[in-house]
Amino acid sequence: MEIENFRSSSHMSITFLEKFCDNSSSITYIFFFPFVCLSMSLFITVGSTSFDELIQTVTSPEVIKTLAGKGFKKVILQIGRGTVIPPKSDIIEIEWFRYKDSISQNIKEASFIIGHAGAGTILESLIENKPLIAVLNENLMDNHQTELAQQMAIDGYLAYCSCSNLLETLKQCLPIPNFLPDSNEAEEPVYLDEPIAIPNLKYKNHGTEEEALKVLQLAVKFKNSSKLEKAKKLFEHALSLQPLQPDVLNSYAEFLEEHANDLITADHLYVKTLTLCPNHSKALINRNRTMSIVELMDEQEFVKIDKKRNDLINRNHNESFMKHIKKEVYFLHIHHTVAIEGNTMSLAETRKVVETKLVIPGKSIREHNEILGLDSALRFMNQTYVNHSRPLSLFDILQIHNESLVM
């Protein structure tokens, strides 16, 4: 098979992130392979010769600990005619062999491949759509594999490195750990009887537009007189009278921006005003002023979130307290997801429904089924699609929806 024939399938599982140059001017390409597996395995191959440095590196305590922390349960090594015998590990199952008639099955069954930069290993891994790190053997004279690995990395097919920076490359390239709680049993979705109709939630007006505008004028008067507490109460009262009145929304946003230092809420209200009245002149001016500031604030928050996410990813997910945290976060995720849609179940009630499937007195059938459906869909994905390195198709999405829909 020629490279062009599987270019698209390879790009399904490899996302190019960044390239950087070290002091020796050799280029290393770092990738993130976006998939997670329930029970991941790693296959290492050295080809027909020997690569003792690679075997020694991947079985070092630091690398084994990193692999375990990323969720790998098993490592299989093909060591060729090397002299280094892989040691046993207490935290990961390790198997090894020297040669087989074919390693195609090992590649097909593995979640991740590390191999020498030989053309055969690269092609077999990419044909099977497996994420691959090609490790260069720096001890070889006139290493012809370097040029191939570099070009394949530039084209976005693999990551490559040497043994000296394999650990760092692994941390960059390995899949994100599975954040769903462990589940060894496939559970059938449990649903209650036919749900009641979903209520149509709308903003309710508690007064006329004329009343709201009169209160707004009074609020602006108090604001200009520096009577901010009274002004705030009047702005909020005007908003309760007419929650979607553009002038009320814009004036209240100006008050929050100027006197409450709440730029985020103000910007949100400017956007809301322009949604209701796209040509609102004051809101247009205000939004143009706040937009760039809020975007910068968002970027700063994203940096903080990314740091926390990376810290979490690098933790050892086999530790008991991490498993406990994942379980608690799972219930929180279900609770908040359905609460956004108007579900009135508390966190404790949500957890009880998920764990026991018992009915909560006073709560509607629809609310029960929302929780059960989401739990069923998440478990279904945890047991199926997280093992796939290919993107989700329309059929896959319909299957997920089928799991969450009330029968």
Secondary structure, DSSP 8 states (H G I E B T S, - for coil): --GGGGHHHHHHH-EEEEEEE-TT--EEEEEE-----SSEEEEEE-TTS--HHHHHHHTSHHHHHHHHHTTEEEEEEE-TT-S------SSSEEEEES--S--HHHHHH-SEEEEES-HHHHHHHHHTT--EEEEE-TTSTT-THHHHHHHHHHTTS-EEEEGGGHHHHHHHHS-----S----S-------S-------------S-HHHHHHHHHHHHHHHHTT-HHHHHHHHHHHHHH-TT-HHHHHHHHHHHHHHS--HHHHHHHHHHHHHH-TT-HHHHHHHHHHHHHHHHHHHHHHHHHHHHHHHHHTS-TTSHHHHHHHHHHHHHHHHHHHHHTT----HHHHHHHHHH----TT--HHHHHHHHHHHHHHHHHHHTGGG--S---HHHHHHHHHHHS--
